[in-house]
Amino acid sequence: MKLEDEIKQPVFKNEYQKALINLFYTSGWLQLKQSALFKPFGLTLPQYNILRILRGQHPKPATISLLIERMLDKTSNASRIVDKLEAKELVTRKQCSTDRRTVDVLITQKGLDLLKEMDSYDEGKGAGLTNLTEAEALELNRLLDKIRD
């Protein structure tokens, strides 16, 4: 559905304003869709993000600082998220042997298994992105990268 119909605003100041509003609206829409996908697995988007970072690091542990640096949402509280993942036995946390001020976080086998199940469930396409062809997804990635340049 067109943005104008979704937000009931037929006119925009210009195409740049419309594009910006469209990005905000679509971002929120995608987050709602992703939340619905994660709900059956008992995860939130930030928890999923941390598990994916840890899987990429596996078998090496990650520090909280590294998690914060690599998270998609820089405002998330990584320590609190790790606490919740640890309570679910999806990660372990222990004091770093070389630096007592640092905590090492490592994904567990249970966490790896959960991500594998989620990967097959979602097939890596994400909510809403199945409406795009691979060429359109490539172009979208190019345009989004260009915005951040």
Residue pairs with C-beta under 8 A, 6 or more apart in sequence:
3 9
3 18
3 21
3 22
3 25
4 10
6 25
7 21
7 25
12 18
12 21
29 128
30 126
30 127
30 128
31 45
33 127
33 128
34 45
34 126
34 127
35 44
35 45
36 127
37 121
37 122
37 127
38 44
38 45
38 47
38 48
38 118
41 114
41 117
41 118
42 88
43 51
43 114
43 118
44 81
45 72
45 73
46 71
46 72
46 73
46 76
46 81
47 81
47 84
47 85
47 90
48 118
49 71
49 72
49 73
49 76
50 67
50 71
50 78
50 81
50 82
50 85
50 91
51 85
51 90
51 91
51 107
51 111
51 114
51 115
52 115
53 62
53 66
53 67
53 70
53 71
54 62
54 67
54 91
54 105
54 106
54 107
54 111
55 107
55 111
55 112
55 115
57 66
57 107
58 106
58 107
58 112
59 106
61 96
61 104
61 105
61 106
62 104
62 105
62 106
63 96
63 102
63 103
63 104
63 105
64 78
64 79
64 82
64 103
64 105
65 102
67 78
67 82
67 105
68 74
68 78
71 78
82 91
82 93
82 105
85 91
85 111
86 92
86 93
89 108
89 110
89 111
90 107
90 108
90 110
90 111
90 114
91 105
91 106
91 107
91 108
91 111
92 105
92 106
92 108
93 103
93 104
93 105
93 106
94 103
94 104
94 106
95 102
95 103
95 104
96 102
96 103
96 104
107 115
129 137
132 140
